Amino acid sequence: AIEAAKQGANIAILAKTATPHPKLPGTIYTAAKEIEEAGGKALPLVCDIRSEKNVKDCIEKTVATFGGIDILVNNASAINIANTERVTMKKYDLMHAVNGRGTFLCSKLCIPYLKKSQNPHILNLSPPLSLDPRWFKYNTAYTMAKYNMSMCCLGMSAELEKYGIAVNCLWPRTAIATAAVNYELGGEEMMNMSLNTHIMSEAAVEILTADSRVVTGQFFIDDDIMNRKGLSWPLVIAKYAITPGSKQIMPDYFIPEDKKHPLYSKL
């Protein structure tokens, strides 16, 4: 959002975090302030994307405020890394309600407005699809939920192509220093082996400013986009690593090892 704000974007923030969370930094209001300080306009809206009425009301407020919708970023996601016996049905239902259903619902309700845009985009933050059992064996429920987001991309990109609406996915090659990594996955140790969030935001802007009638149905990896911009892997590490000069960067889940890539050649 901050990268888009630097280009003067109008951004509606739909999230539940209206008051500070004990583990998660910031609220929709602090995010809105950062967007406006970066040069954009912000509309913070408290929203539970599991509620069809709530999402519909927020979309209508966005259109009333900004005059339309050009871009939808489906970023909301719930995570629980647990095998089938350990995962609770409450967690299962939450992941599927937020990840798959939430992405489908937000996309569905934005389509009428995206049809009116000159360069409409939907971007899902979800991984490339693969039926390799390794991505399922330790956390089948979570993988199913994330792949639902990716299947939305696969299906909707074909469905909406005739309207010139691009639907793409973006996923990081490495661990990214987010609250999920800090509190759900590996704590401070993994945070220090991660890249910062700027690589994902800059990659997203590259996708969202591309011609929607040309760039669609793709499963992008963040550093591939940076490489096309002239940033080799050493330059990516120098620019985005949480620990400057780090030679220990954690690969992300869902990305098969490419031994030709410097990240995996050292594993």
Disulfide bonds with the S-S distance in Angstrom:
none
